[in-house]
């Protein structure tokens, strides 16, 4: 009898491969059929099943501890929600310490590993459900494998010190997770069946939002979510807001307004996605191949392209779509601002590269070799006094090490310097802003690596330099703090940060502009924390109204642009009537602070949002 210890995709797929191997080895047709069936059933159709782990506890502790994860594959970006249900039937309170460690491999190169810890408690005669938000450590890239290990210690846990298990290792799809609702589960399982000839289809998991907290991090493992419009409307206000926050951070949400396949009358209808923050909400069905990519700019400046993996997966009666590259989906997930604004260019990253001049190091090594060799042998420990080598070699080595440290400090200095750019997108009517930040730094000698960061902020390392792939690098995140190798001495470091921040800042359109007479100059007033510079408002007829600066709390009458396109629009590259664009000084929500010893010599915050008020459109 075969007994499964855990309900994970890795176990099911291993069982399928094992059965298939036995079928081929023993040759009988019935065995081969069972092997093929188990491989396809466990490895394909159920590859999106959640992971369920029952932590083994001694009978002396009358309690059960169950861990549930909605996906069995993760790209290591954002957050991974882990639900822990503790049922304590004893009189004594129970406490467990959870430690998670995960890392990635990109082809043969080991990347950064991350460790995080949590404490789960359950009072006597009580049942507690706790959601642990496991943070990611890197931006998703091609051929990136992520492994996750969980260890538990505490009340009644079996084992000498702790019990541990590997949740998953590597990927079974593209490292991309798509969420579908229970109402659409059967339909999208059938779509996966039609995709059996496609290479590495996305991992499609069933997500039941009513079982998870009203927090956008519950949707963080997914690149795309699909549900019916009725299911979305049935969610409470807090869970709808959490889902919209996930969209604002780059998620792609599809709300299916009809049951079954798209009606023939609507098959040739083009649906325009609704832009919300850096993501989109589309009230339409997904394409047959499940892939969703974004091309072009914002709003009318570009379209969101819905593509499939292969023409062979097209369902009968559905329109053909061009082939898609999963890398486009990963790029949107790692840098969701890219279709909207250019934060950094390659030339700006190259300007921060470490100096390639190594002549001083070559000279130092030659001098060290001469001193510890000929000079030491002929001057300090000549023939007949070779015993002095026991003293001179250690002294020379220690002196050389101290001198080398001084040279490195003199060459690179302490702390570091870098550049960071942030985008602040105001969400109209919600008193929120989505913040996206990209930064690159060149570090010197670091005396400390700890820094504070909000627990719901996405922090990911990007491959700014090959040094990021040095094996053995370990970072940590605990509550509202980060430590370890998020920053390392004498290295190029790249990071991406994403956050939904509360703010009451807004720009009001008090008179004129897009909603008034064609010749009326708009009057705006800002309640943002800092001065808005190079301010541009897009009015009716794509006319541009500008001001050099808009200070907070002061009414400013804009001037009609003289025909030359403002330079800030070269950065954004997209326009929408009623929306403003500016560079902000003294922002309250951005930039997001990280290591305090880094000197940011290029620190810029871009702001955009709709001009709110009765005068606007």
DALINRA-V623860 format. One record per pair of residues at least 4 apart in sequence whose C-alpha atoms are under 7 Angstrom apart, sorted by the first residue. I is the first residue (numbers start at 0). J is the second residue. If there is no record, write none. Layout:
# DALINRA-V623860
i j
I J
I J
This chain:
# DALINRA-V623860
i j
5 51
5 52
6 50
6 51
6 52
7 11
7 49
7 50
7 51
7 71
8 12
8 46
8 48
8 71
9 13
9 167
10 14
11 15
11 41
11 42
12 16
12 38
12 41
12 42
13 17
14 18
15 19
15 34
15 37
15 38
15 41
15 42
16 20
16 38
17 21
18 22
18 34
18 37
19 23
19 31
19 34
19 35
19 38
20 24
21 25
22 26
22 27
22 30
22 31
22 34
23 31
26 31
27 31
28 32
29 33
30 34
31 35
32 36
33 37
34 38
35 39
36 40
37 41
38 42
39 43
39 44
40 44
40 45
41 45
41 46
42 46
44 188
46 202
47 70
47 71
47 202
47 203
47 204
48 70
48 71
48 204
49 67
49 68
49 69
49 70
49 71
50 67
50 68
50 69
50 70
50 71
51 66
51 67
51 68
52 65
52 66
52 67
53 64
53 65
53 66
54 64
54 65
55 156
55 157
56 60
56 155
56 156
56 157
57 155
57 156
57 157
60 155
61 87
61 88
61 89
62 86
62 87
62 88
63 85
63 86
63 87
64 83
64 84
64 85
64 86
65 83
65 84
65 85
66 81
66 82
66 83
66 84
67 81
67 82
67 83
68 80
68 81
68 82
69 206
70 204
71 167
72 167
72 170
72 174
73 145
73 174
73 220
74 139
74 145
74 174
74 175
75 135
75 136
75 137
75 139
75 145
76 135
76 136
76 137
76 138
76 139
76 459
77 134
77 135
77 219
77 220
77 457
78 132
78 133
78 134
78 135
78 216
78 219
78 220
79 132
79 133
79 134
79 219
79 220
80 130
80 131
80 132
80 133
80 216
80 217
81 130
81 131
81 132
82 128
82 129
82 130
82 131
83 128
83 129
83 130
84 127
84 128
84 129
85 121
85 126
85 127
85 128
86 125
86 126
86 127
87 121
87 123
87 124
87 125
87 126
88 123
88 124
88 125
89 123
89 124
90 123
90 124
91 122
91 123
92 121
92 122
92 123
93 120
93 121
93 122
93 154
94 119
94 120
94 121
94 153
94 154
95 118
95 119
95 120
95 151
95 152
95 153
95 154
96 117
96 118
96 119
96 151
96 152
96 153
97 116
97 117
97 118
97 150
97 151
97 152
98 115
98 116
98 117
98 149
98 150
98 151
99 114
99 115
99 116
99 148
99 149
99 150
100 113
100 114
100 115
100 147
100 148
100 149
101 112
101 113
101 114
101 145
101 146
101 147
101 148
102 110
102 111
102 112
102 113
102 145
102 146
103 109
103 110
103 111
103 112
103 143
103 144
103 145
103 146
104 108
104 109
104 110
104 143
104 144
104 145
105 109
105 142
105 143
105 144
106 142
106 143
108 468
109 468
109 469
109 470
110 467
110 468
110 469
110 470
111 136
111 467
111 468
111 472
111 473
112 472
112 473
112 474
113 136
113 473
113 474
113 475
114 474
114 475
114 476
115 475
115 476
115 477
116 477
121 125
121 126
121 127
135 459
136 458
136 459
136 460
137 459
137 460
137 461
138 333
138 459
138 460
138 461
139 143
139 329
139 333
140 329
141 326
144 169
144 170
145 168
145 169
146 167
146 168
146 169
147 165
147 166
147 167
147 168
148 164
148 165
148 166
149 163
149 164
149 165
149 166
150 161
150 162
150 163
150 164
151 161
151 162
151 163
152 156
152 160
152 161
152 162
156 161
156 162
157 161
157 162
158 162
170 174
172 199
172 200
172 201
172 202
173 199
173 200
173 201
175 201
175 202
175 222
176 201
176 202
176 203
176 220
176 221
176 222
177 201
177 202
177 203
177 204
177 221
177 222
177 223
177 224
178 203
178 204
178 205
178 206
178 221
178 223
178 224
178 225
179 183
179 184
179 203
179 204
179 205
179 206
179 224
179 225
179 226
180 184
180 205
180 206
180 207
180 225
180 226
181 205
181 207
183 187
183 226
184 188
184 205
185 189
186 190
187 191
188 192
189 193
190 194
190 287
191 195
193 312
194 200
194 312
197 308
197 309
211 217
213 237
213 238
213 241
214 241
215 219
215 241
215 242
215 244
215 245
218 245
222 250
222 251
222 332
223 250
223 251
223 252
224 251
224 252
224 253
225 252
225 253
225 254
226 230
226 231
226 253
226 254
226 255
227 231
227 254
227 255
227 256
228 232
228 254
228 255
228 256
229 233
230 234
231 239
234 238
234 239
235 239
236 240
237 241
238 242
239 243
240 244
241 245
242 246
243 247
244 248
244 499
245 249
245 250
246 250
246 251
246 252
246 275
246 278
246 279
247 275
247 276
247 277
247 278
247 433
248 276
248 277
248 278
248 433
249 277
249 278
249 332
249 335
250 278
250 279
251 278
251 279
251 280
252 279
252 280
252 281
253 280
253 281
253 282
253 283
253 284
253 285
254 281
254 282
254 283
255 282
255 283
255 284
256 282
256 283
261 265
261 266
262 266
270 283
272 279
272 280
272 281
273 279
273 280
273 281
274 278
274 279
274 280
274 298
275 279
275 280
276 424
276 426
276 433
277 335
277 336
285 289
286 305
286 306
286 307
287 307
287 312
287 313
287 314
288 306
288 307
288 308
288 312
289 307
290 305
290 306
290 307
290 308
291 304
291 305
291 306
291 328
292 303
292 304
292 305
292 306
292 327
292 328
293 303
293 304
294 301
294 302
294 303
294 304
294 338
295 300
295 301
295 302
295 338
296 300
296 301
296 338
296 339
296 572
296 573
297 301
297 339
297 573
297 574
298 575
300 573
300 574
306 320
306 321
306 322
306 323
307 320
307 321
307 322
307 323
308 322
308 323
309 322
310 319
313 317
313 319
325 329
326 330
327 331
328 332
329 333
330 334
331 335
336 340
337 341
339 571
339 572
339 573
340 570
340 571
340 572
341 570
341 571
342 420
342 437
343 347
344 348
345 349
346 350
348 352
348 439
351 441
352 491
353 441
357 361
358 362
359 363
360 364
361 365
362 366
363 367
364 368
365 369
366 370
367 371
368 372
369 373
369 374
370 374
370 375
371 375
371 392
371 395
372 376
373 377
374 378
375 379
375 380
376 380
376 381
377 381
380 384
380 385
380 387
380 388
381 385
387 391
388 392
390 394
391 395
392 396
393 397
394 398
395 399
396 400
397 401
398 402
399 403
400 404
401 405
402 406
403 407
404 408
405 409
406 410
407 411
408 412
408 413
408 444
411 443
411 444
412 443
412 444
413 443
413 444
413 445
414 442
414 443
414 444
414 445
414 596
414 597
415 440
415 441
415 442
415 443
415 596
415 597
415 598
416 440
416 441
416 442
416 597
416 598
416 599
416 600
417 439
417 440
417 441
417 597
417 598
417 599
417 600
417 601
418 438
418 439
418 440
418 599
418 600
418 601
418 602
419 437
419 438
419 439
419 599
419 601
419 602
419 603
420 436
420 437
420 438
420 602
420 603
420 604
421 434
421 435
421 436
421 437
421 589
421 590
421 603
421 604
421 605
422 434
422 435
422 436
422 604
422 605
422 606
423 432
423 433
423 434
423 435
423 605
423 606
423 607
424 432
424 433
424 434
424 606
424 607
424 608
425 431
425 432
425 433
425 607
425 608
426 430
426 431
426 432
426 608
427 609
430 501
430 502
430 503
431 499
431 500
431 501
431 502
432 499
432 500
432 501
432 502
433 498
433 499
433 500
434 497
434 498
434 499
434 589
435 496
435 497
435 498
436 495
436 496
436 497
437 494
437 495
437 496
438 493
438 494
438 495
439 492
439 493
439 494
440 491
440 492
440 493
441 489
441 490
441 491
441 492
442 488
442 489
442 490
442 491
443 488
443 489
444 488
444 489
445 488
448 482
448 483
448 486
448 594
449 481
449 482
449 483
449 594
450 480
450 481
450 482
450 593
450 594
451 479
451 480
451 481
451 593
452 479
452 480
452 481
452 593
453 479
454 478
454 479
456 496
456 497
456 498
457 496
457 497
457 498
458 494
458 495
458 496
458 497
459 494
459 495
459 496
460 493
460 494
460 495
461 493
461 494
461 495
462 467
462 493
463 491
463 492
463 493
464 491
464 492
466 490
472 484
473 483
473 484
474 482
474 483
474 484
474 485
475 481
475 482
475 483
476 480
476 481
476 482
477 481
486 492
500 588
504 526
504 527
504 528
505 525
505 526
505 527
506 523
506 524
506 525
506 526
506 610
506 611
507 523
507 524
507 525
507 610
507 611
507 612
508 521
508 522
508 523
508 524
508 610
508 611
508 612
508 614
508 615
509 522
509 523
509 612
509 614
510 521
510 522
510 614
511 515
511 516
511 519
511 520
511 521
511 522
511 614
512 519
512 520
512 521
512 538
512 615
513 538
513 539
513 577
513 615
513 616
514 614
514 615
514 616
515 519
515 614
520 556
520 557
520 558
521 556
521 557
522 554
522 555
522 556
522 557
523 554
523 555
523 556
524 552
524 553
524 554
524 555
525 549
525 550
525 551
525 552
525 553
526 551
526 552
527 551
528 551
528 585
528 586
528 587
529 550
529 551
529 583
529 584
529 585
529 586
530 548
530 549
530 550
530 551
530 583
530 584
531 548
531 549
531 550
531 581
531 582
531 583
531 584
532 547
532 548
532 549
532 581
532 582
532 583
533 546
533 547
533 548
533 581
533 582
534 545
534 546
534 547
534 548
534 549
534 580
534 581
535 543
535 544
535 545
535 546
535 579
535 580
535 581
536 543
536 544
536 545
536 577
536 578
536 579
536 580
537 541
537 542
537 543
537 544
537 575
537 576
537 577
537 578
537 579
538 542
538 543
538 544
538 576
538 577
539 576
541 576
543 559
543 560
544 557
544 558
544 559
544 560
545 557
545 558
545 559
545 560
546 557
546 558
549 555
567 571
568 572
577 609
577 610
577 615
577 616
578 607
578 608
578 609
578 610
579 607
579 608
579 609
579 610
580 606
580 607
581 605
581 606
581 607
582 604
582 605
582 606
583 604
583 605
583 606
589 604
590 604
610 615
611 615
